[in-house]
């Protein structure tokens, strides 16, 4: 479904992703794990077209995403939930969701609202509230809900557990599994390795911008020595 081939990406300071190849098969949850600064967010930003690679390709739906303008990428069915959620605190919950709606015609948008509210009843309850007044967990639900307003086929999730209490994290991951069960493929960036591997089918380990390990998530979970070597005790 999504295929990164020999991707190299950098900022003004120099390359941070080196020769990364990665496959996301349709219907799977793929984990991308690695220590702080390994380059995980940069990989997602490159898929979304927010950062341009210096070499390599990203194939999705028969196209090379690196050749497309960033605004065309969500239209192909890719939705990105960035780290830190980036919701608009002063807008209502409903207005935040509206910003995720790409469809034309009120009927389609109405159906998308119904879909999102069926997944997140709490957002329906709080739809007229300022988004900034929501709890951290509810804000993460809102960020997920906004990404789902365009009915993506591929969801890019950047650290959905960040800053949330363990109980709330469990709830967020229950919902990620439910979104997946409804037919959405997921590329999941997580620093919480156990959480990522318990949720993913397959995972890639990134260290200093390179893929140093990949495999079946259940196999990687058993390989604790190998994992701590790459993840600094993780
Ligand atoms: P974290 O979980 O801390 O976000 P990460 O694995 O997602 O880590 P990235 O955010 O992709 O890593 O960062 C990879 C490297 O690129 C780091 O060394 C970081 O300092 C650098 N970097 C990230 N964004 C920029 C930017 N906008 N300009 C310059 N350097 C950047």
Boltz pocket constraint, residues with backbone or C-beta under 6 A from the ligand:
constraints:
  - pocket:
      binder: B
      contacts: [[A, 11], [A, 12], [A, 13], [A, 16], [A, 34], [A, 35], [A, 36], [A, 37], [A, 38], [A, 39], [A, 40], [A, 41], [A, 42], [A, 43], [A, 83], [A, 191]]
      max_distance: 6.0
